[in-house]
Amino acid sequence: ASAFNDGQVLAAEAGTGVGKSFAYLLPAMAWAVKNKERVVISTATINLQGQLMGKDIPLIAGLFKKDVKTVLVKGRGNYLCRSRLMEALDEEGLLASNDDHPLRKIALWAETSPSGDKTDLSFWPEDSLWARVRSEADSCLGIRCPFREKCFVLIAKRNAADADILVANHHILFSDISLRASGSSYEAAAVLPPYTSIIFDEAHSIESSATSLFTRELKRFNVQKELGRLYREYKGRKFGLILKLQNLKGLPKGLLKRFPKEAEKLQAAMDNLDSSAMSLLEAEASFRLIKTTRLLESLILEPMAALERAILSMTALLKEALDEIPEELANEQIVYEAERSLSRLSNLAAFCFNYRNFSEDLGNIFWLEKAKTSNGTAYPVFYICPLEIGSILNESLFCQFRTIVCLSATLSVAGSFDYWANRTGLAKSGAEALFYEFSSPFPYKKNALLGAVKNAPDPNDPAWQSWINTAIFELLMASQGRALVLFTSYTSLSSAWNQLKDKLSEIGIPCFRQGEDERSRLLAKFKADTDSVLFATDSFWEGVDAPGNTLKLVIIIKLPFKVPNDPVMEARSEAIEKKGGSAFMDLALPEAVIKLKQGFGRLIRHSEDRGAVVILDTRLLKKQYGKVFISSLPESRQSFNDISTLCRDVKDFLDNIRMLSNE
């Protein structure tokens, strides 16, 4: 309330069970209603959005005499584009068909759907199918669209225009802020309608979310998609902007007949760059551009320059065609589409130029990374992202809005907010910020056991994975399943899964693995089967809410340090060292501490929850920095022993829980 009344920045760490949603919803709604100023609530996960919209917001809004209009804002990719649907139906020859093709099902649904939101479909379309018909900013025809009056994205925007509270995710919010910072007014509508106050829930992920938004990328699918918009053949028929342009009256015949040859050159240049880059990535998952070498010049920079030339040749051809269009046809829809395509091609060429001149740009990180298609085919992705996101957030966020409230269960490291404030730019903003820490009211000293091993091999030891596999099995025997096993790598997860899944099934413990089903469905299965075990990594360190008997043990395989040669981590570490800081103490350690706190937080989700968290990384006890991890976690019972003693302590602790619950 003080932050809203006085126009301040508030950063608060509120442990699980404090009730931070209620704490910010009350003043936010009161402020919005009384002052007629919109408030944006931004979250990092869909789970929290569901909790807010389905439970917390209706409850708090019911306390007010006046209606408090709250709208959930989704990315436009969640909505159907009628124009793209018509194109897809035409390509498939389904415009006059009544068969049960998924596109026809979507078309029938669109006739009665009030929202056009994919989640309202009676079936879940394949990603490749939905990608053909979803709304996309760079293909939107705007006021020239023949379906504008029935546009689902516009319907959603109109609904949000008079909302008191907008619930969005960090990516959408930063997309809006980025657009405003690049020239759009802070008082007018951009991605979102104008607002004066922001609440960041799950604010520990602000830096990573902003980094993701401000990262540019190039991959072969970008080029193929643009070429497909211009010209494509499907089922013996031809489609695309080029054909439509050729049909315009007054355009010189034959002007665009050169297009197929130019398209071939462009595709060949992209294929050559892909092939060269993959030879560089044969033994590595990623490669950062640091200085120009003969190898880098021949494998990346020269092929990138050739791609740039091929793109510019295509843009020249398209521009020549547009210049020849008679003035009376300048406002035709197809001309507008061609101009948008020209702009996108120019952006691709600009990326190539920036990338091959990386050595002159000290403010960005340049790297390439190996990715895989759904069928396992590897391909390279080229990235450019800001070296420091804090300065961008300082200028575009903290210096622009009246009130900013940042909340999370994991903002501090050993009681200090310095790491988070420095990484997000708040420490440099000059804003008068309030920092508060509210401990969880849950009885961790009574209900939680923190376990760690003394006799484990070092994670770099060749015998480590084999030991881990055995330790996991022994711990799961002690807990009788009911566990979440958190890894820091897919390779380690796969090894443990392959060795343990059959053994666990034989003793009646069902096993689930990240990747075998969609995330929300996988979590639903895990929660429904109270004896099951879920093997997971990365995103499952947060956003997993399984109170009650489903989850009694969280096994954390390794301290969650980022891989040191991660290109962004490596570059930011070097920047810290150049300024006289310590990359480990100022970046790697605090980042890992916050991640560990997130993983630990999966266990106790309710005041009556009881269970154990076991960390199998011996560095927690052997390294001096282990104390920083332990002091950052809620004070719990402890068992720091060899694995056999630890398993017995876990079993005794959980058996005692069962005994208490049966009394």
MOGINOR-V222552 format. One record per residue. N is the residue number from 0. PHI is phi in radians with two decimals (* if undefined). D_LAST is the distance of its C-alpha to the last C-alpha in whole Angstrom. Layout:
# MOGINOR-V222552
n = [N & N]
phi = [PHI & PHI]
d_last = [D_LAST & D_LAST]
This chain:
# MOGINOR-V222552
n = [0 & 1 & 2 & 3 & 4 & 5 & 6 & 7 & 8 & 9 & 10 & 11 & 12 & 13 & 14 & 15 & 16 & 17 & 18 & 19 & 20 & 21 & 22 & 23 & 24 & 25 & 26 & 27 & 28 & 29 & 30 & 31 & 32 & 33 & 34 & 35 & 36 & 37 & 38 & 39 & 40 & 41 & 42 & 43 & 44 & 45 & 46 & 47 & 48 & 49 & 50 & 51 & 52 & 53 & 54 & 55 & 56 & 57 & 58 & 59 & 60 & 61 & 62 & 63 & 64 & 65 & 66 & 67 & 68 & 69 & 70 & 71 & 72 & 73 & 74 & 75 & 76 & 77 & 78 & 79 & 80 & 81 & 82 & 83 & 84 & 85 & 86 & 87 & 88 & 89 & 90 & 91 & 92 & 93 & 94 & 95 & 96 & 97 & 98 & 99 & 100 & 101 & 102 & 103 & 104 & 105 & 106 & 107 & 108 & 109 & 110 & 111 & 112 & 113 & 114 & 115 & 116 & 117 & 118 & 119 & 120 & 121 & 122 & 123 & 124 & 125 & 126 & 127 & 128 & 129 & 130 & 131 & 132 & 133 & 134 & 135 & 136 & 137 & 138 & 139 & 140 & 141 & 142 & 143 & 144 & 145 & 146 & 147 & 148 & 149 & 150 & 151 & 152 & 153 & 154 & 155 & 156 & 157 & 158 & 159 & 160 & 161 & 162 & 163 & 164 & 165 & 166 & 167 & 168 & 169 & 170 & 171 & 172 & 173 & 174 & 175 & 176 & 177 & 178 & 179 & 180 & 181 & 182 & 183 & 184 & 185 & 186 & 187 & 188 & 189 & 190 & 191 & 192 & 193 & 194 & 195 & 196 & 197 & 198 & 199 & 200 & 201 & 202 & 203 & 204 & 205 & 206 & 207 & 208 & 209 & 210 & 211 & 212 & 213 & 214 & 215 & 216 & 217 & 218 & 219 & 220 & 221 & 222 & 223 & 224 & 225 & 226 & 227 & 228 & 229 & 230 & 231 & 232 & 233 & 234 & 235 & 236 & 237 & 238 & 239 & 240 & 241 & 242 & 243 & 244 & 245 & 246 & 247 & 248 & 249 & 250 & 251 & 252 & 253 & 254 & 255 & 256 & 257 & 258 & 259 & 260 & 261 & 262 & 263 & 264 & 265 & 266 & 267 & 268 & 269 & 270 & 271 & 272 & 273 & 274 & 275 & 276 & 277 & 278 & 279 & 280 & 281 & 282 & 283 & 284 & 285 & 286 & 287 & 288 & 289 & 290 & 291 & 292 & 293 & 294 & 295 & 296 & 297 & 298 & 299 & 300 & 301 & 302 & 303 & 304 & 305 & 306 & 307 & 308 & 309 & 310 & 311 & 312 & 313 & 314 & 315 & 316 & 317 & 318 & 319 & 320 & 321 & 322 & 323 & 324 & 325 & 326 & 327 & 328 & 329 & 330 & 331 & 332 & 333 & 334 & 335 & 336 & 337 & 338 & 339 & 340 & 341 & 342 & 343 & 344 & 345 & 346 & 347 & 348 & 349 & 350 & 351 & 352 & 353 & 354 & 355 & 356 & 357 & 358 & 359 & 360 & 361 & 362 & 363 & 364 & 365 & 366 & 367 & 368 & 369 & 370 & 371 & 372 & 373 & 374 & 375 & 376 & 377 & 378 & 379 & 380 & 381 & 382 & 383 & 384 & 385 & 386 & 387 & 388 & 389 & 390 & 391 & 392 & 393 & 394 & 395 & 396 & 397 & 398 & 399 & 400 & 401 & 402 & 403 & 404 & 405 & 406 & 407 & 408 & 409 & 410 & 411 & 412 & 413 & 414 & 415 & 416 & 417 & 418 & 419 & 420 & 421 & 422 & 423 & 424 & 425 & 426 & 427 & 428 & 429 & 430 & 431 & 432 & 433 & 434 & 435 & 436 & 437 & 438 & 439 & 440 & 441 & 442 & 443 & 444 & 445 & 446 & 447 & 448 & 449 & 450 & 451 & 452 & 453 & 454 & 455 & 456 & 457 & 458 & 459 & 460 & 461 & 462 & 463 & 464 & 465 & 466 & 467 & 468 & 469 & 470 & 471 & 472 & 473 & 474 & 475 & 476 & 477 & 478 & 479 & 480 & 481 & 482 & 483 & 484 & 485 & 486 & 487 & 488 & 489 & 490 & 491 & 492 & 493 & 494 & 495 & 496 & 497 & 498 & 499 & 500 & 501 & 502 & 503 & 504 & 505 & 506 & 507 & 508 & 509 & 510 & 511 & 512 & 513 & 514 & 515 & 516 & 517 & 518 & 519 & 520 & 521 & 522 & 523 & 524 & 525 & 526 & 527 & 528 & 529 & 530 & 531 & 532 & 533 & 534 & 535 & 536 & 537 & 538 & 539 & 540 & 541 & 542 & 543 & 544 & 545 & 546 & 547 & 548 & 549 & 550 & 551 & 552 & 553 & 554 & 555 & 556 & 557 & 558 & 559 & 560 & 561 & 562 & 563 & 564 & 565 & 566 & 567 & 568 & 569 & 570 & 571 & 572 & 573 & 574 & 575 & 576 & 577 & 578 & 579 & 580 & 581 & 582 & 583 & 584 & 585 & 586 & 587 & 588 & 589 & 590 & 591 & 592 & 593 & 594 & 595 & 596 & 597 & 598 & 599 & 600 & 601 & 602 & 603 & 604 & 605 & 606 & 607 & 608 & 609 & 610 & 611 & 612 & 613 & 614 & 615 & 616 & 617 & 618 & 619 & 620 & 621 & 622 & 623 & 624 & 625 & 626 & 627 & 628 & 629 & 630 & 631 & 632 & 633 & 634 & 635 & 636 & 637 & 638 & 639 & 640 & 641 & 642 & 643 & 644 & 645 & 646 & 647 & 648 & 649 & 650 & 651 & 652 & 653 & 654 & 655 & 656 & 657 & 658 & 659 & 660 & 661 & 662]
phi = [* & -1.11 & -1.08 & -1.22 & -1.13 & -1.76 & 1.13 & -2.10 & -1.74 & -2.08 & -2.09 & -2.36 & -1.68 & -2.15 & -1.10 & -0.97 & 1.66 & -1.14 & 1.67 & -1.19 & -1.07 & -1.10 & -1.10 & -1.64 & -1.19 & -1.03 & -1.18 & -1.11 & -1.19 & -1.08 & -1.13 & -1.08 & -1.25 & -1.24 & -1.78 & 0.93 & -2.16 & -1.25 & -2.08 & -1.79 & -1.87 & -1.99 & -2.13 & -1.72 & -2.21 & -1.16 & -1.00 & -1.19 & -1.04 & -1.10 & -1.14 & -1.11 & -1.28 & -1.59 & -2.32 & -1.18 & -1.13 & -1.02 & -1.16 & -1.25 & -1.07 & -1.18 & -1.40 & -1.66 & -1.22 & -1.50 & -1.16 & -1.96 & -1.41 & -2.10 & -2.23 & -1.49 & -1.72 & -2.00 & -1.12 & -1.13 & -1.15 & -1.40 & -1.87 & -1.29 & -1.79 & -1.10 & -1.12 & -1.20 & -1.09 & -1.10 & -1.08 & -1.14 & -1.10 & -1.11 & -1.05 & -1.48 & 1.21 & -1.94 & -1.01 & -1.92 & -1.62 & -2.14 & -1.35 & -1.73 & -1.03 & -0.92 & -1.13 & -1.18 & -1.09 & -1.14 & -1.11 & -1.14 & -1.10 & -1.12 & -1.17 & -2.08 & -1.20 & -1.38 & -2.04 & 1.23 & -1.41 & -0.94 & -1.17 & -1.53 & -1.15 & -1.33 & -2.35 & -1.72 & -1.21 & -1.09 & -0.99 & -1.14 & -1.24 & -1.09 & -1.08 & -1.37 & -2.15 & -1.34 & -1.29 & -2.38 & -1.06 & -1.38 & -1.98 & -1.23 & -1.56 & 1.05 & -1.18 & -1.55 & -1.28 & -1.19 & -1.85 & -0.97 & -1.16 & -1.95 & -1.16 & -1.18 & -1.15 & -1.14 & -1.03 & -1.13 & -1.17 & -1.12 & -1.14 & -1.39 & -1.10 & -1.98 & -1.33 & -1.44 & -2.20 & -1.93 & -1.85 & -2.32 & -1.84 & -1.02 & -1.14 & -1.10 & -1.08 & -1.22 & -1.09 & -1.14 & -1.10 & -1.07 & -1.12 & -1.17 & -1.18 & -1.53 & 2.48 & -1.23 & -1.24 & -1.35 & -1.72 & -1.92 & -1.31 & -2.25 & -1.19 & -1.99 & -1.15 & -1.09 & -2.68 & -2.05 & -2.33 & -2.29 & -2.02 & -1.66 & -1.57 & 0.99 & -1.24 & -1.11 & -1.74 & -1.03 & -1.09 & -1.17 & -1.15 & -1.18 & -1.04 & -1.06 & -1.15 & -1.53 & -1.55 & -1.76 & -2.48 & -2.35 & -2.54 & -1.05 & -1.20 & -1.05 & -1.21 & -1.08 & -1.12 & -1.20 & -1.10 & -1.14 & -1.17 & -1.35 & -2.78 & -2.66 & -2.01 & -2.59 & 0.93 & 1.37 & -2.05 & -1.96 & -2.42 & 2.18 & -1.11 & -1.05 & -1.11 & -1.17 & -1.14 & -1.10 & -1.45 & -1.22 & -1.23 & 1.65 & -1.45 & -0.94 & -1.15 & 1.55 & -1.03 & -1.70 & -1.19 & -1.34 & -1.04 & -0.94 & -1.18 & -1.16 & -1.13 & -1.08 & -1.09 & -1.14 & -1.10 & -1.13 & -1.14 & -1.17 & -1.09 & -1.15 & -1.10 & -1.02 & -1.10 & -1.11 & -1.13 & -1.15 & -1.18 & -1.33 & -1.73 & -0.96 & -1.81 & -2.18 & -1.41 & -2.61 & -2.59 & -1.72 & -1.45 & -1.94 & -2.52 & -1.30 & -2.19 & -1.07 & -1.12 & -1.11 & -1.06 & -1.37 & -1.56 & -2.15 & -1.20 & -1.18 & -1.10 & -1.16 & -1.13 & -1.15 & -1.12 & -1.03 & -1.11 & -1.15 & -1.17 & -1.13 & -1.12 & -1.17 & -1.12 & -1.12 & -1.13 & -1.17 & -1.15 & -1.06 & -1.14 & -1.15 & -1.16 & -1.51 & -1.24 & -1.01 & -1.01 & -1.22 & -1.83 & -1.09 & -1.69 & -1.14 & -0.99 & -1.14 & -1.16 & -1.06 & -1.07 & -1.15 & -1.13 & -1.14 & -1.11 & -1.05 & -1.13 & -1.15 & -1.09 & -1.11 & -1.15 & -1.12 & -1.13 & -1.13 & -1.04 & -1.02 & -1.09 & -1.09 & -1.15 & -1.34 & -1.87 & -1.01 & -1.15 & -1.61 & -2.00 & -1.52 & -1.62 & -2.26 & -1.87 & -2.06 & -2.74 & -2.26 & -2.51 & -1.47 & -2.17 & -2.35 & -1.34 & -1.09 & -1.67 & 1.60 & -1.32 & -1.45 & -2.66 & -1.58 & -2.18 & -1.80 & -2.17 & -2.36 & -2.48 & -1.11 & -1.18 & -2.15 & -1.56 & -1.03 & -1.16 & -1.15 & -1.18 & -1.00 & -1.30 & -1.63 & -2.06 & -1.18 & -1.64 & -2.00 & -1.95 & -1.14 & -2.26 & -2.31 & -2.01 & -2.04 & -2.27 & -2.96 & -1.43 & -2.46 & -1.97 & -1.77 & -2.19 & 0.90 & 1.47 & -1.96 & -1.64 & -1.00 & -1.03 & -1.10 & -1.14 & -1.24 & -1.19 & -1.55 & 1.55 & -1.10 & -1.12 & -1.73 & -1.36 & 1.39 & -1.26 & -1.38 & -1.75 & -1.80 & -2.11 & -2.38 & -2.21 & -2.06 & -1.24 & -1.11 & -1.40 & -1.23 & -1.43 & -1.04 & -1.05 & -1.70 & -1.82 & -2.17 & -2.01 & -1.76 & -1.98 & -2.58 & -1.81 & -1.66 & -1.87 & -1.44 & -1.14 & -1.18 & -0.99 & -1.54 & -1.27 & -1.00 & -1.50 & -1.10 & -1.09 & -1.09 & -1.13 & -1.03 & -1.01 & -1.17 & -1.09 & -1.05 & -1.07 & -1.09 & -1.18 & -1.22 & -1.12 & -1.15 & -1.60 & 0.99 & 1.43 & 0.92 & -2.42 & -2.01 & -1.89 & -1.81 & -1.88 & -1.89 & -2.57 & -1.20 & -1.10 & -1.14 & -1.04 & -1.08 & -1.07 & -1.14 & -1.07 & -1.11 & -1.45 & -1.86 & -1.03 & -1.24 & -1.07 & -1.24 & -1.09 & -1.08 & -1.76 & 1.47 & -1.88 & -1.15 & -2.12 & -2.15 & -2.31 & -0.97 & 1.79 & -1.45 & -2.76 & -1.04 & -0.94 & -1.16 & -1.20 & -1.10 & -1.13 & -1.10 & -1.11 & -1.07 & -1.24 & -1.26 & -1.78 & -1.20 & -1.69 & -1.44 & -2.20 & -2.03 & -1.64 & -2.63 & -2.60 & 0.91 & -1.13 & -1.39 & -1.20 & -2.47 & 1.41 & -1.65 & -2.17 & -2.28 & -1.24 & 1.56 & -1.41 & -1.08 & -2.22 & -2.04 & -2.51 & -1.98 & -1.82 & -1.82 & -1.23 & -2.38 & -1.07 & -1.41 & -1.25 & -1.21 & -1.04 & -1.03 & -1.63 & -1.01 & -0.97 & -1.23 & -1.07 & -1.08 & -1.16 & -1.21 & -1.14 & -1.07 & -1.13 & -1.15 & -1.09 & -1.10 & -1.54 & 1.61 & -1.58 & -1.95 & -1.06 & -1.25 & -1.30 & -1.62 & -2.35 & -1.07 & -1.15 & -1.08 & -1.12 & -1.20 & -1.07 & -1.12 & -1.13 & -1.11 & -1.06 & -1.12 & -1.10 & -1.04 & -1.20 & -1.23 & -1.34 & -1.67 & -1.98 & -2.57 & -1.06 & -1.75 & -1.17 & -2.42 & 3.01 & -2.22 & -2.03 & -2.05 & -1.88 & -1.59 & -1.58 & -1.13 & -1.11 & -1.02 & -1.77 & -1.58 & -1.66 & -1.05 & -1.23 & -1.02 & -1.12 & -1.15 & -1.07 & -1.12 & -1.23 & -1.54 & -1.61 & -1.02 & -1.19 & -2.27 & -1.15 & -2.33 & -2.46 & -1.90 & -2.52 & -1.17 & -1.10 & -1.17 & -1.15 & -1.09 & -1.07 & -1.13 & -1.14 & -1.11 & -1.07 & -1.08 & -1.11 & -1.25 & -1.11 & -1.13 & -1.08 & -1.09 & -1.12 & -1.12 & -1.24 & -1.54 & -1.24]
d_last = [44 & 46 & 47 & 48 & 50 & 51 & 52 & 50 & 48 & 44 & 42 & 39 & 36 & 33 & 29 & 27 & 25 & 28 & 29 & 33 & 34 & 34 & 35 & 38 & 39 & 39 & 42 & 43 & 44 & 45 & 48 & 49 & 49 & 51 & 53 & 54 & 53 & 51 & 48 & 47 & 43 & 43 & 40 & 40 & 38 & 38 & 34 & 34 & 37 & 35 & 32 & 35 & 37 & 34 & 32 & 33 & 37 & 37 & 34 & 36 & 40 & 38 & 39 & 42 & 45 & 47 & 46 & 45 & 46 & 44 & 46 & 44 & 47 & 47 & 50 & 53 & 52 & 49 & 52 & 54 & 58 & 60 & 63 & 62 & 60 & 64 & 65 & 63 & 64 & 67 & 67 & 65 & 68 & 65 & 67 & 68 & 65 & 63 & 61 & 57 & 58 & 55 & 57 & 58 & 55 & 54 & 58 & 57 & 53 & 55 & 58 & 55 & 52 & 52 & 51 & 52 & 48 & 48 & 44 & 45 & 47 & 46 & 46 & 45 & 49 & 50 & 50 & 54 & 54 & 53 & 55 & 58 & 57 & 55 & 57 & 58 & 59 & 62 & 63 & 63 & 66 & 66 & 68 & 70 & 67 & 68 & 65 & 64 & 64 & 61 & 59 & 56 & 55 & 58 & 56 & 53 & 55 & 56 & 53 & 52 & 55 & 54 & 50 & 49 & 46 & 46 & 43 & 45 & 44 & 45 & 48 & 49 & 50 & 51 & 54 & 55 & 55 & 57 & 59 & 60 & 61 & 63 & 65 & 64 & 63 & 60 & 61 & 61 & 59 & 59 & 56 & 54 & 55 & 56 & 53 & 53 & 50 & 47 & 43 & 42 & 39 & 38 & 41 & 40 & 42 & 45 & 47 & 46 & 47 & 50 & 51 & 51 & 52 & 55 & 56 & 59 & 59 & 61 & 61 & 63 & 61 & 62 & 66 & 65 & 64 & 67 & 69 & 68 & 68 & 72 & 72 & 71 & 71 & 69 & 70 & 74 & 74 & 74 & 72 & 72 & 73 & 76 & 77 & 77 & 79 & 82 & 82 & 83 & 86 & 89 & 87 & 89 & 89 & 87 & 86 & 82 & 84 & 83 & 79 & 78 & 80 & 78 & 75 & 76 & 76 & 73 & 71 & 73 & 72 & 69 & 68 & 70 & 68 & 65 & 67 & 68 & 64 & 63 & 65 & 64 & 60 & 60 & 58 & 57 & 54 & 56 & 59 & 60 & 63 & 64 & 68 & 71 & 72 & 74 & 71 & 69 & 73 & 73 & 70 & 69 & 71 & 74 & 72 & 70 & 74 & 75 & 72 & 73 & 77 & 76 & 74 & 76 & 79 & 77 & 76 & 80 & 81 & 78 & 80 & 83 & 82 & 81 & 84 & 86 & 85 & 87 & 86 & 86 & 83 & 81 & 78 & 77 & 74 & 75 & 76 & 73 & 71 & 74 & 74 & 70 & 70 & 73 & 70 & 68 & 70 & 71 & 68 & 67 & 71 & 70 & 67 & 69 & 71 & 68 & 67 & 70 & 71 & 68 & 69 & 71 & 67 & 65 & 63 & 61 & 59 & 61 & 59 & 59 & 56 & 55 & 54 & 53 & 54 & 51 & 53 & 53 & 56 & 57 & 59 & 59 & 58 & 60 & 59 & 60 & 57 & 58 & 57 & 56 & 54 & 53 & 57 & 57 & 54 & 55 & 58 & 57 & 54 & 53 & 57 & 57 & 54 & 54 & 50 & 48 & 44 & 42 & 38 & 36 & 33 & 35 & 38 & 39 & 39 & 38 & 38 & 42 & 43 & 46 & 46 & 45 & 47 & 50 & 49 & 49 & 52 & 51 & 52 & 55 & 56 & 56 & 54 & 52 & 49 & 46 & 43 & 39 & 36 & 33 & 30 & 26 & 24 & 21 & 19 & 21 & 21 & 17 & 16 & 19 & 21 & 25 & 26 & 30 & 32 & 35 & 36 & 37 & 41 & 42 & 42 & 46 & 46 & 47 & 44 & 41 & 40 & 40 & 38 & 36 & 35 & 34 & 31 & 30 & 29 & 28 & 25 & 25 & 24 & 21 & 20 & 20 & 22 & 21 & 24 & 27 & 30 & 32 & 36 & 39 & 41 & 42 & 43 & 40 & 38 & 40 & 40 & 37 & 36 & 39 & 38 & 34 & 34 & 35 & 33 & 30 & 30 & 31 & 27 & 26 & 26 & 28 & 30 & 32 & 35 & 36 & 39 & 39 & 38 & 39 & 36 & 34 & 34 & 33 & 30 & 29 & 29 & 27 & 24 & 24 & 24 & 20 & 21 & 25 & 26 & 29 & 32 & 34 & 36 & 38 & 37 & 34 & 33 & 33 & 32 & 29 & 26 & 23 & 20 & 17 & 16 & 20 & 20 & 18 & 22 & 25 & 28 & 31 & 34 & 37 & 37 & 39 & 42 & 45 & 47 & 50 & 53 & 51 & 55 & 53 & 51 & 54 & 57 & 54 & 54 & 58 & 58 & 56 & 58 & 61 & 60 & 59 & 55 & 53 & 52 & 49 & 48 & 49 & 48 & 46 & 43 & 42 & 42 & 40 & 38 & 37 & 36 & 34 & 32 & 32 & 31 & 28 & 27 & 26 & 23 & 21 & 22 & 20 & 18 & 14 & 16 & 15 & 18 & 21 & 24 & 27 & 30 & 33 & 36 & 37 & 39 & 36 & 36 & 40 & 42 & 42 & 42 & 38 & 37 & 38 & 36 & 33 & 34 & 34 & 30 & 27 & 26 & 23 & 22 & 25 & 26 & 29 & 30 & 32 & 30 & 29 & 27 & 26 & 24 & 22 & 21 & 20 & 18 & 16 & 16 & 14 & 12 & 11 & 10 & 9 & 6 & 5 & 6 & 4 & 0]
